[in-house]
């Protein structure tokens, strides 16, 4: 490839590949943003639910974790 010229077909293939890569990166970023939004929404929803239930929902002597 070095020292040679690109004909129309090779140039079209290169441009198509770069366009597809850019499109994939945009889709990947949007997917990451939607996952972040969903996790924040779920955390906010859980906090609101716990606040409505009057606290964390555990006994006052409990320290959390799987062993109490």
JOFEN-V274024 format. One record per pair of residues at least 6 apart in sequence whose ideal C-beta (glycine too) atoms are under 8 Angstrom apart, sorted by the first residue. I is the first residue (numbers start at 0). J is the second residue. Records with the same first field share a line. If there is no record, write none. Layout:
I = J, J
//
This chain:
5 = 13
49 = 55, 56
57 = 63
61 = 67
//
